[in-house]
Amino acid sequence: MAASRRGHAVTGAVLVAVVGLLVPARLGAAVRPAAFPLTRVRDVSLPGRATRFDYQSIDERSRRLYLAHLGDSTVVAVDLDRLAAVASVPGVTDVHGIIAAPDLFRVFATATGANELVAIDPDSHRVVARERTGEFPDGVGYDPFHHVVAVSNKDAGSVTLFHAPALSVIATIKLARETGNVVYDELRHVMLAAARPPEQLVMIDPARDRVVHRLRLTGCRGAHGVAISPNRQEAFVACEDNARMVTVRLAAWKQIATSTVGAQPDVLAVDPALERLYVASESGVVTVFATTSGAPRKLGQLRVDPHAHSVAVDLRTHRVFFPLQDVNGHPVLRVMRPSSLRLAPAAHAWGSHQGQA
C-alpha cells in the first residue's frame, strides 16, 4: 500500500455498515441486518507517535506480531500472548511491507523512503543488513522453500527477488507500469503479485526468476492487495479504485467472482481454519467474507475506524488485528475476535503460516 508519497483521497462520508442476509421473522415484519461478525477485545497501547501504520506479519513460532509503523519509520513487535508491545526497531525509513521468516530467525521490511530491503534480528531488535530495491518498495513476501524474499517495487512496476540468507539480489522482473502486493503460494512454491495496467495477477517462479503466468482481471480497477486461501486454493485481489475484490481459482487459473467491498480496499487477511476473509480499506470499512465454497459470501461490513486499512489474523487464537494511528491522540492495536468460532474440518493443516495481507 503506497500512501506516503501519493496519499489517499478518503471520503469523509460516514459509512454505516451492515451487509448480510436480511430475513424477516414473519411476513411484514421489520427486517434487521445481520450483526458484524467481529467483537472488540481491547485496544493495546503502541509506542511512538499518532502516525500511519502499514502492513503486518505474524511469526507463529515466537508468537510475535510485527507492525510497519510507516509514519515513525519503525517496526513494532507485539507479544501475541500478553497482548503488549515489546520492542520498536528504528531506522526503517517510511516502512511499508513486512514479513517474518521464522526459519531464518529474521524479519524483512521495505524501507520505502530509502529504496531498501532491510533484515531485522528479532532477538536483538536491530537492523542487521540492508540491500537496494527498485523504486518505491512496497509489499514483501517470503518463500521458505527457496529461501527467497520478493519485493514489489510499486513505481518501477517490478518485483525484485533476493537470496534471503545473504540478502543479495537474484533478479528484478518487470511486470507492468505499477505493482501492488506480492505473496507466497505455499502449495506451488511461487509468488503471486498484482500489477497494472492492465489489471492482472502475475505468477512468478523464484526457481527460474521469471513470470510463468499472467491473468487479466475483469471488473477490477487498481489491482493492489493480494491474499491466498491455502485450503480453498483461491487468490483474492483488492481493487482500490472501484471498491471491488476479485477471486481467482488457482488450479484453473481463472477468475470466478467479483465482490463489493469498502472504498479503497487495501490489505487482506485469510483465516483458513474459520474459512474467513477480511478486507480492510482506506475508508476504514472492513468487510468479512466466508470462503467455504464457490464465490466468497459476505458476512458483514463495518467502518471499524477511519484508519483501519491494515489487517492481520492470529491463526492460533483467530484474533484479528487493526493498527490504528490515532485513538484519543495515541496509536493503538485494536484486537477483535470472531463472534462465533466454527473451524473447518482440515483447519489443523494450515495452522503454521501467517502471511502478509
Buried (B, 14 or more C-beta within 10 A) or exposed (E): BBBBEEEBEBEEEEBEBBBBEEEEEEEEEEEEBBBBBBEEBEBBEBBBBBBBBBBBBBBBEBBBBBBBBBBBBBBBBBBBEEBEBEBBBBBBBBBBBBBBBBEBEBBBBBBBBBBBBBBBBBEEBEBEBBBEBBEBBBBBBBBBEBBBBBBBBBBBBBBBBBBBEEBEBBBBBBBBEBBBBBBBBBEBBBBBBBBBEEBBBBBBBBEEEEBEBBBEBEBBBBBBBBBBBBBBBBBBBBBBBBBBBBBBBBEEEEBEBBBEBBBBBBBBBBBBBBBBBBBBBBBBBBBBBBBEEEEBBBBBBBBBBBBBBBBBBBBBBBBBBBBBBBBEEBBBBBBBBBEEEEEBEEBEEBEEBBBBB
